[in-house]
Amino acid sequence: MTATLAIIGAGPKAVAVAAKAAVLRGMGVPAPEVLTVERSAVAANWQPGGGWTDGNHRLGTGPEKDVGFPYRSALVPRRNAELDEQMMRYSWQSYLVGTGQFADWIDRGRPAPPHRTWARYLGWVADQVGMRVLRGEVTGIGIDGDGWALSTDSEDGPGTVLADAIMATGPGQAERSILPGNPRVLSIAQFWHRAAAHERIGAERVAVIGGGETAAAILNELFAHRVSTITVIAPQVTLFTRGEGFFENTLFSDPTHWAGLTLAERRDAIARTDRGVFSARVQDALLADDRIRHLRGRVAHAVARDDQIRLTLHSDRAGESLETVHGFDLVIDGSGADTLWFTELFTQDALDLIELSLGGPMTGERLQESIGYDLSVGQLSPKLFLPNLSGLNQGPGFPNLSCLGLLSDRVLGAELTRPDPLPRRTNEYQPIR
Ligand SMILES: Cc1cc2nc3c(=O)[nH]c(=O)nc-3n(C[C@H](O)[C@H](O)[C@H](O)COP(=O)(O)OP(=O)(O)OC[C@H]3O[C@@H](n4cnc5c(N)ncnc54)[C@H](O)[C@@H]3O)c2cc1C
């Protein structure tokens, strides 16, 4: 019996897993049926409507870090070279060759593609491998016998998807805002909606909350608007630059030695290279623009008063907690990415099972520390794959685009069903592609 792996969200991780499963089946190697549930479209978060970009901003990592990268499969004994060769058919380069853009890209000096082009590449792979995508928003995750039952909502009404294992992807909701409904406070999605519509933003004092890559992309766009000062509010001591040298990059593409590091060493490496750091490209732009300054602290709350948004910030100075209030004409809440977004979807029975396997209440820390080699929550059956929370235990490249080929190996190499699973109903659905 073929196991079903349901993936929430048709982004690069889902495309990478679906592509490798299709290649394995083509080679006559058993692989689970991969069914993706997507509320919008394949690669939606890399297009203007997805809320995370206007589509014109450029990919930070090289596009050669595509769905098969680093092409070092270790899944099928004696046939891994063949597997990698087959996966090369879905590489960034094959996409460019297949769509007549390869020579042009080379002659232009291999530029980082805009997000919308990256989305087209992912859509091309999805088409090539016949990726099965069910259109619907996952609204609940419950237990059904030995497996999962996903409740879905779509234009056709509510539905249920049964699966032996699930994988949650994506950064959560871009619509989150510290002061919803106030026109002087923009969520990430509202900001990008305006940028995509070529609406000029004009304001004296602008605050951008967040010191990560999402906020960095917002800053990159803001430079082109009519604003007098831009204050970046983040808890770090300063706005650190991401280490992008060979040794840092290697940690992302090849986590072989990651498990040998202590927890403290791993946290330190992630802090230097991943969390709350700006890429060197954005830092260069920041340096060149004297409108930018950094304010250290965490935003505790926001109120609207006298045509301004007043933000209360908490920060630690020499061990003492400090509270300060600052006024802005416009606030962009760039802190939206939430790796735990899916946790509110669990029904009580699913939550009970997860907490039993974690040995306590479900927290981000417990989940991260429980992630096993196959990127799933250790000891939990049915399997719950959480690549976005796998950085700490398995390597910093798994939550992002750094080693999608390795990610698909780890997930597809896992045993998805128990030796004697209960007989299950099969899914009936209308795929959108
Ligand atoms: C603007 C931006 C730029 C980035 N650039 C880089 C980069 O250059 N390099 C890099 O390594 N990393 C980058 N990242 C970080 C990270 O790599 C990506 O966010 C990550 O790769 C996303 O891949 P994914 O497959 O997890 O999900 P996503 O591509 O985010 O896809 C998630 C999908 O889930 C869908 N969805 C959400 N909720 C539901 C639901 N309830 N039901 C059904 N579907 C749902 C969404 O519509 C979306 O299509 C970037 C992130 C952002 C936001």
The ligand as an ORCA input file, in Angstrom:
! r2SCAN-3c Opt
* xyz 0 1
  C      10.356     37.705      0.738
  C      11.186     36.509      1.104
  C      12.383     36.253      0.442
  C      13.155     35.143      0.789
  N      14.302     34.920      0.105
  C      15.040     33.846      0.409
  C      16.219     33.553     -0.339
  O      16.608     34.273     -1.246
  N      16.903     32.449      0.002
  C      16.514     31.614      1.006
  O      17.186     30.620      1.252
  N      15.418     31.875      1.714
  C      14.661     32.958      1.438
  N      13.521     33.205      2.165
  C      13.204     32.377      3.341
  C      12.689     30.971      3.055
  O      13.574     30.272      2.246
  C      11.389     30.930      2.360
  O      10.444     31.623      3.104
  C      11.032     29.441      2.260
  O      11.835     28.853      1.329
  C       9.662     29.247      1.945
  O       9.482     27.957      1.379
  P       8.321     27.039      1.841
  O       8.211     25.933      0.869
  O       8.523     26.700      3.290
  O       7.023     27.938      1.810
  P       6.432     29.137      0.951
  O       7.077     29.356     -0.357
  O       6.360     30.292      1.864
  O       5.005     28.546      0.659
  C       4.036     28.354      1.643
  C       2.719     28.156      0.939
  O       1.748     27.786      1.892
  C       0.496     28.333      1.515
  N      -0.321     28.326      2.728
  C      -0.156     29.067      3.856
  N      -1.086     28.740      4.779
  C      -1.833     27.744      4.234
  C      -2.936     26.971      4.703
  N      -3.447     27.130      5.932
  N      -3.459     26.045      3.877
  C      -2.954     25.844      2.630
  N      -1.912     26.545      2.142
  C      -1.359     27.477      2.935
  C       0.854     29.700      0.964
  O      -0.144     30.178      0.073
  C       2.181     29.396      0.254
  O       2.004     29.117     -1.118
  C      12.729     34.291      1.830
  C      11.527     34.542      2.489
  C      10.759     35.630      2.134
  C       9.467     35.885      2.869
*
